[in-house]
Amino acid sequence: MVDAHALTRLVGDVADFLDVTFGQASLHVPASGRPIGAGDLLTIDDVDHLVAATGLRSPGFRLVRQGETLPVSRVTRKVRIGSRPVDDLVDVAAVHREVGAGATLVLQGLHRSFAPVASFCRDLERTLTHPVQANAYLTPPVAQGLDLHEDPHDVFAVQSYGSKRWVVHPPDGGPAWDLELRPGDVLYLPAGTRHAAQTVDDASLHLTIGVRTVTWRRIIEQAVDAVLAGDADLDRSLPAGWAENPGDLVATATVTVQRVAQRLADATDHPIVIEREAERFWGSRTPDRSGGLRDIIELDRVDDRTPLRRRGDVSVRVLGVGASPQSPSADIEVVLADRTLRLPASVAPALHRVIAADRLQPSDLDDLMDGPSRLVLTRRLVREGVLTIERDPVGA
């Protein structure tokens, strides 16, 4: 397993959580149950700053009262940004007013917009290899944001400020939980767990980290779709008048279903379905490209002694393309999250060394490539976001 630091901050014992709890049971982890908690990922001061000073726009936030989302027009205002009019910029005073009147403030998509949460979610995502998202809920005293409901994805609720009462109905039909989350506490709910939350005497801030798990149902549906797509007989119409006596088709339907089931059992491309789903996961991730603009501006300064760092959030896989009569020298494909690079096969040894390294400088490749070639490769990898220029080298 890759580094599970983020998951450790949520649940403490990672091995036990993955073996016993993940996707199967609810779990309450008190703040004292972990050596390093996650309650400081988003503080009340962070929320105050995001609302007041970052120019939030809808749908990056919304307000909810008694289970109903307030009209966007009540909490936004019209402004001009450059020459373009926009009508969905946060109205800070209106948000303050609505929260003061009992509405819950929801900050959406924090896995994309707030750096500490985004970094945490990327780490968690690499451990679970399921997509992760994050929203936050600031609820005034003695108020409820959403009624009893269930989410189609797994949820980690991380209490950050104040306390919140949760009512949880376990999926196994056991007795309902009635518990109060305090700062630093974490509540894990598998997809489909019915729950509701409300504040008590104090306001509450909690971060909801959603895990959109890939299920076996999704894999099997894709395998069935692949079999159906290859069976042209299934596109034939039912006989004219079939609805008058549908029972006449029962035997034919049974044979058809059995034939499809047999084709599904005989299919040999099921591993491809899993591989495609993995490709979809890695291709959907948004890497951290912080410092990338400065890298581009300073790219020509990269020389043999420039310290470089491998971007840990960037997924890189090297695939062989193979030789052909038209191209006798096999190339390799370097698969990144959002694009694929094609490079000469001769750079593969150096590329694998770069991918395996945490930090390096171009001269570290001197036994594999000549000077100009290794500068071309490393500069290309900086430009593509695989490497970044290390501006504060370790030990400097």
C-alpha positions as CSV (number, residue, x, y, z in Angstrom):
1,M,0.0,0.0,0.0
2,V,1.2,3.5,-0.7
3,D,1.7,6.1,2.1
4,A,-1.6,6.1,4.1
5,H,-0.8,9.2,6.2
6,A,-4.2,10.9,5.4
7,L,-6.2,7.8,6.2
8,T,-4.3,7.4,9.5
9,R,-5.3,10.9,10.5
10,L,-8.9,9.9,10.0
11,V,-9.2,6.5,11.5
12,G,-5.9,5.7,13.4
13,D,-5.6,1.9,12.7
14,V,-5.5,1.8,8.9
15,A,-5.2,-2.0,8.5
16,D,-8.2,-2.7,10.8
17,F,-10.3,0.0,9.1
18,L,-9.7,-1.5,5.6
19,D,-10.2,-5.1,6.7
20,V,-13.3,-4.7,8.9
21,T,-15.0,-1.3,8.3
22,F,-14.4,0.2,4.8
23,G,-17.6,-0.1,2.9
24,Q,-19.2,-2.3,5.5
25,A,-19.9,-0.6,8.8
26,S,-20.2,2.8,10.4
27,L,-17.4,3.9,12.7
28,H,-17.0,6.7,15.3
29,V,-13.4,7.6,16.0
30,P,-12.9,10.0,18.9
31,A,-10.1,12.6,18.6
32,S,-8.1,10.8,21.2
33,G,-8.1,7.6,19.0
34,R,-5.4,8.9,16.6
35,P,-1.9,10.2,17.1
36,I,-2.4,13.0,14.5
37,G,-5.9,14.2,13.9
38,A,-7.6,15.9,10.9
39,G,-9.7,18.5,12.8
40,D,-7.4,21.3,11.7
41,L,-7.8,20.8,8.0
42,L,-10.4,23.5,7.9
43,T,-10.8,25.9,10.8
44,I,-13.6,28.5,11.5
45,D,-11.1,31.2,10.6
46,D,-10.4,29.5,7.2
47,V,-14.1,29.6,6.5
48,D,-14.4,33.2,7.5
49,H,-11.5,34.0,5.1
50,L,-12.9,32.0,2.3
51,V,-16.3,33.8,2.5
52,A,-15.0,37.3,3.1
53,A,-11.8,37.5,1.0
54,T,-11.6,35.0,-1.8
55,G,-14.4,36.0,-4.1
56,L,-16.5,32.8,-3.8
57,R,-18.9,32.2,-6.7
58,S,-21.9,29.9,-6.9
59,P,-22.0,26.9,-7.0
60,G,-18.9,27.0,-4.8
61,F,-21.2,27.7,-1.9
62,R,-24.8,27.5,-1.0
63,L,-27.0,28.1,2.1
64,V,-29.6,25.6,3.4
65,R,-32.4,26.1,5.9
66,Q,-34.7,23.3,7.1
67,G,-33.6,21.1,4.3
68,E,-34.2,23.6,1.5
69,T,-31.5,25.4,-0.4
70,L,-32.0,29.1,-0.4
71,P,-32.2,30.9,-3.8
72,V,-28.8,31.8,-5.1
73,S,-30.0,35.4,-5.8
74,R,-30.4,35.9,-2.0
75,V,-26.7,35.5,-1.3
76,T,-25.0,36.7,-4.4
77,R,-24.5,40.0,-6.2
78,K,-23.8,41.3,-9.6
79,V,-20.4,42.8,-10.4
80,R,-18.0,43.2,-13.4
81,I,-14.8,41.2,-13.7
82,G,-12.8,42.9,-16.4
83,S,-15.3,43.7,-19.1
84,R,-17.6,40.8,-18.3
85,P,-20.7,41.0,-16.0
86,V,-21.2,38.2,-13.5
87,D,-24.2,37.7,-11.2
88,D,-23.0,34.9,-8.9
89,L,-20.3,36.5,-6.7
90,V,-20.8,35.9,-3.0
91,D,-22.6,38.7,-1.2
92,V,-20.7,38.5,2.1
93,A,-23.1,40.6,4.1
94,A,-26.0,38.5,2.9
95,V,-24.2,35.2,3.8
96,H,-23.6,36.6,7.3
97,R,-27.2,37.6,7.6
98,E,-28.5,34.2,6.6
99,V,-26.2,32.3,8.8
100,G,-27.2,34.6,11.7
101,A,-30.8,33.7,10.9
102,G,-30.2,30.0,11.2
103,A,-29.1,28.9,7.7
104,T,-26.3,26.4,7.2
105,L,-23.4,27.5,5.0
106,V,-22.1,24.8,2.6
107,L,-18.7,25.2,0.9
108,Q,-18.6,22.9,-2.0
109,G,-15.6,21.4,-4.0
110,L,-13.0,22.2,-1.4
111,H,-10.9,19.3,-2.8
112,R,-10.3,21.6,-5.8
113,S,-10.2,25.1,-4.2
114,F,-8.7,25.0,-0.7
115,A,-5.0,23.9,-0.7
116,P,-4.8,22.1,2.7
117,V,-8.0,20.1,2.0
118,A,-7.0,19.4,-1.6
119,S,-3.6,18.0,-0.6
120,F,-5.2,15.8,2.1
121,C,-7.8,14.5,-0.4
122,R,-5.2,13.7,-3.0
123,D,-3.2,11.7,-0.4
124,L,-6.4,9.8,0.7
125,E,-7.3,9.2,-2.9
126,R,-3.9,7.6,-3.6
127,T,-4.4,5.2,-0.7
128,L,-7.9,4.2,-1.4
129,T,-7.7,4.5,-5.3
130,H,-11.3,5.7,-5.2
131,P,-12.2,9.3,-6.2
132,V,-12.4,11.7,-3.2
133,Q,-14.3,15.0,-2.8
134,A,-14.9,17.4,0.1
135,N,-17.5,19.9,1.3
136,A,-17.8,21.8,4.6
137,Y,-20.9,22.7,6.7
138,L,-21.1,25.6,9.1
139,T,-24.3,25.4,11.1
140,P,-25.5,28.0,13.6
141,P,-26.6,26.9,17.1
142,V,-29.7,24.7,17.5
143,A,-30.2,24.3,13.7
144,Q,-30.4,21.5,11.2
145,G,-29.1,21.7,7.7
146,L,-30.3,18.6,5.9
147,D,-33.2,16.2,6.9
148,L,-32.7,12.5,7.4
149,H,-31.1,11.3,4.2
150,E,-28.5,8.9,2.7
151,D,-25.6,9.6,0.4
152,P,-24.6,7.5,-2.6
153,H,-21.0,7.6,-1.5
154,D,-19.0,6.8,1.6
155,V,-18.5,9.8,4.0
156,F,-15.9,10.8,6.6
157,A,-17.4,13.6,8.7
158,V,-14.6,15.5,10.5
159,Q,-15.7,17.8,13.3
160,S,-13.6,21.0,13.4
161,Y,-15.4,23.5,15.5
162,G,-18.2,23.3,18.1
163,S,-20.2,20.1,18.4
164,K,-22.9,18.4,16.4
165,R,-25.5,15.7,17.3
166,W,-25.7,12.9,14.7
167,V,-28.5,10.3,14.4
168,V,-27.2,7.4,12.3
169,H,-29.3,4.4,11.1
170,P,-26.7,1.6,10.4
171,P,-27.2,-0.2,7.0
172,D,-27.4,-3.6,8.9
173,G,-30.7,-2.5,10.5
174,G,-29.3,-2.3,14.0
175,P,-30.4,0.2,16.6
176,A,-29.9,3.9,15.6
177,W,-26.9,5.7,16.9
178,D,-27.4,9.0,18.7
179,L,-24.0,10.6,19.3
180,E,-22.3,14.0,19.6
181,L,-19.2,14.8,17.6
182,R,-16.7,17.1,19.2
183,P,-13.7,18.9,17.7
184,G,-11.3,16.3,16.2
185,D,-13.8,13.5,16.2
186,V,-14.4,11.6,12.9
187,L,-17.6,9.7,11.8
188,Y,-17.4,7.2,8.9
189,L,-20.6,6.2,7.1
190,P,-20.7,3.7,4.2
191,A,-22.7,4.7,1.2
192,G,-26.5,4.3,1.8
193,T,-26.3,5.0,5.6
194,R,-29.3,7.1,6.6
195,H,-28.3,10.0,8.9
196,A,-29.2,13.5,10.0
197,A,-27.2,16.1,12.0
198,Q,-28.0,19.2,14.0
199,T,-26.2,21.5,16.3
200,V,-26.9,21.7,20.0
201,D,-26.0,24.8,22.0
202,D,-23.1,25.9,19.9
203,A,-22.4,26.5,16.3
204,S,-20.7,23.7,14.4
205,L,-18.2,23.3,11.6
206,H,-17.5,20.0,10.0
207,L,-15.7,18.8,6.9
208,T,-17.4,16.0,4.9
209,I,-15.0,14.0,2.8
210,G,-16.9,11.9,0.3
211,V,-15.4,8.7,-1.3
212,R,-17.1,7.8,-4.6
213,T,-16.3,4.2,-4.5
214,V,-16.0,2.0,-7.6
215,T,-18.3,-1.0,-7.0
216,W,-18.4,-4.5,-8.4
217,R,-21.9,-3.6,-9.8
218,R,-20.2,-1.0,-12.0
219,I,-17.5,-3.5,-13.1
220,I,-20.1,-6.2,-13.9
221,E,-22.4,-3.8,-15.8
222,Q,-19.4,-2.8,-18.0
223,A,-18.6,-6.5,-18.6
224,V,-22.3,-7.2,-19.5
225,D,-22.4,-4.2,-21.8
226,A,-19.4,-5.4,-23.7
227,V,-21.0,-8.8,-24.3
228,L,-24.3,-7.2,-25.3
229,A,-22.5,-4.9,-27.8
230,G,-21.1,-7.9,-29.6
231,D,-24.5,-9.7,-30.0
232,A,-26.3,-8.4,-33.0
233,D,-29.2,-10.8,-32.5
234,L,-30.3,-8.8,-29.5
235,D,-31.2,-5.9,-31.7
236,R,-33.9,-7.9,-33.5
237,S,-37.4,-6.7,-32.8
238,L,-39.9,-8.8,-30.9
239,P,-42.6,-10.4,-33.1
240,A,-45.5,-8.3,-34.1
241,G,-48.3,-8.6,-31.6
242,W,-46.1,-10.0,-28.9
243,A,-47.8,-7.9,-26.2
244,E,-51.1,-9.7,-26.8
245,N,-49.6,-13.0,-25.5
246,P,-46.3,-12.2,-23.8
247,G,-46.2,-15.6,-22.2
248,D,-45.5,-17.1,-25.6
249,L,-42.0,-15.6,-25.5
250,V,-41.0,-16.9,-22.1
251,A,-39.2,-19.9,-23.5
252,T,-37.4,-17.7,-26.1
253,A,-36.5,-15.2,-23.4
254,T,-35.1,-17.9,-21.2
255,V,-32.9,-19.3,-24.0
256,T,-31.7,-15.8,-24.9
257,V,-30.7,-14.9,-21.3
258,Q,-28.9,-18.3,-21.0
259,R,-27.0,-17.6,-24.2
260,V,-25.9,-14.2,-23.0
261,A,-25.0,-15.6,-19.6
262,Q,-22.8,-18.3,-21.3
263,R,-21.1,-15.7,-23.5
264,L,-20.4,-13.6,-20.3
265,A,-19.0,-16.7,-18.7
266,D,-16.8,-17.5,-21.7
267,A,-15.6,-14.0,-22.2
268,T,-11.8,-13.6,-21.8
269,D,-11.6,-9.8,-21.7
270,H,-12.9,-9.2,-18.2
271,P,-9.4,-8.1,-17.1
272,I,-9.6,-5.3,-19.7
273,V,-12.7,-4.0,-17.9
274,I,-10.7,-3.7,-14.6
275,E,-7.8,-2.1,-16.4
276,R,-10.1,0.5,-18.1
277,E,-11.6,1.4,-14.8
278,A,-8.1,1.9,-13.4
279,E,-7.2,4.0,-16.4
280,R,-10.4,6.1,-15.7
281,F,-9.4,6.6,-12.1
282,W,-5.8,7.7,-12.7
283,G,-7.0,9.9,-15.6
284,S,-9.6,11.7,-13.5
285,R,-7.2,12.9,-10.8
286,T,-6.1,16.5,-10.6
287,P,-2.4,16.7,-9.7
288,D,-0.9,19.6,-7.7
289,R,0.8,21.9,-10.2
290,S,1.8,24.5,-7.7
291,G,5.0,26.3,-8.9
292,G,4.3,25.2,-12.4
293,L,4.2,28.7,-13.9
294,R,7.5,29.6,-12.4
295,D,8.9,26.3,-13.7
296,I,7.9,27.3,-17.2
297,I,9.4,30.7,-16.9
298,E,12.7,29.4,-15.6
299,L,12.9,26.3,-17.8
300,D,15.9,27.4,-19.8
301,R,17.9,27.8,-16.6
302,V,17.7,24.0,-15.9
303,D,21.3,22.7,-16.2
304,D,23.1,19.6,-15.0
305,R,23.3,20.8,-11.4
306,T,19.7,22.1,-11.0
307,P,18.0,20.3,-8.1
308,L,14.7,18.8,-9.3
309,R,11.9,17.1,-7.3
310,R,9.4,14.5,-8.4
311,R,5.8,15.7,-8.0
312,G,4.3,13.1,-5.7
313,D,0.7,13.7,-6.8
314,V,1.4,13.1,-10.5
315,S,0.6,9.5,-11.7
316,V,3.1,8.3,-14.3
317,R,3.0,5.0,-16.0
318,V,5.3,3.9,-18.8
319,L,3.8,1.6,-21.5
320,G,5.7,-0.1,-24.4
321,V,4.1,0.6,-27.8
322,G,6.1,-2.1,-29.7
323,A,7.9,-2.1,-33.0
324,S,6.2,-2.3,-36.4
325,P,7.4,-2.5,-40.0
326,Q,6.9,1.2,-40.3
327,S,8.6,2.0,-37.0
328,P,11.2,-0.7,-36.2
329,S,12.4,1.1,-33.1
330,A,9.7,0.7,-30.4
331,D,8.5,3.8,-28.7
332,I,7.1,4.1,-25.2
333,E,4.0,5.9,-24.0
334,V,4.2,8.0,-20.8
335,V,0.6,8.1,-19.4
336,L,-0.1,11.1,-17.2
337,A,-3.5,12.1,-15.7
338,D,-4.7,14.1,-18.6
339,R,-2.5,13.2,-21.6
340,T,-0.1,10.7,-23.0
341,L,3.4,11.4,-24.2
342,R,5.3,9.4,-26.8
343,L,9.0,9.1,-26.3
344,P,11.8,7.1,-27.9
345,A,12.3,3.7,-26.2
346,S,16.0,4.7,-25.6
347,V,15.0,7.0,-22.8
348,A,13.1,4.3,-20.8
349,P,16.0,3.5,-18.4
350,A,16.5,7.2,-17.5
351,L,12.7,7.8,-17.3
352,H,12.3,4.9,-14.8
353,R,15.1,6.3,-12.7
354,V,13.4,9.7,-12.7
355,I,10.0,8.2,-11.7
356,A,11.6,6.2,-8.9
357,A,13.5,9.2,-7.4
358,D,12.2,11.7,-4.9
359,R,14.9,14.2,-5.8
360,L,17.6,14.3,-8.4
361,Q,19.5,16.5,-10.8
362,P,20.1,15.9,-14.5
363,S,23.7,14.8,-13.9
364,D,22.4,11.8,-12.0
365,L,21.5,10.4,-15.4
366,D,25.1,10.7,-16.8
367,D,25.6,7.0,-17.0
368,L,22.4,6.6,-19.1
369,M,22.3,9.7,-21.3
370,D,24.7,12.3,-22.7
371,G,24.6,15.8,-21.4
372,P,22.3,17.4,-24.1
373,S,19.9,14.4,-24.1
374,R,19.4,14.4,-20.4
375,L,18.7,18.1,-20.4
376,V,16.1,17.6,-23.1
377,L,14.4,14.9,-21.1
378,T,14.4,16.6,-17.7
379,R,13.3,19.9,-19.1
380,R,10.4,18.1,-20.9
381,L,9.4,16.4,-17.7
382,V,9.5,19.8,-15.9
383,R,7.3,21.3,-18.6
384,E,4.8,18.4,-18.4
385,G,4.6,18.7,-14.6
386,V,6.3,15.4,-13.7
387,L,9.2,17.3,-12.1
388,T,9.5,20.7,-10.5
389,I,12.5,22.8,-9.8
390,E,13.5,22.4,-6.2
391,R,13.9,26.0,-4.9
392,D,14.6,25.0,-1.3
393,P,16.8,21.9,-1.5
394,V,16.9,19.6,1.5
395,G,19.9,20.6,3.6
396,A,20.4,24.0,1.9
